[in-house]
């Protein structure tokens, strides 16, 4: 429940996968662009390839995932205030 004291910020939850739909652990996922200025931070994927990022507001974002062993990939995604869950960034 939001009491009005703190703004509601969406949460992005997704996976980073390589060919064959295999999860990529320790991939770096960061914002490339968005509707507002974004900090230069990256989330690291867990063993299942899962990550979570917190954009500041709803809008369209471009995300980049990079792995030293498996390459990189990008995805453009539109996010509402309720966030977005279950999307995949594929590495090439």
ABEGO torsion letter per residue (X at the ends): XBAGABBBBBBBBBBBBBBGGBBBBGBBBBBABBABBBBBBBBBBBAAGBBBBBBABBEBBBBBBBBAAAEBBBBBBBBBAAEBBGBBBBBX
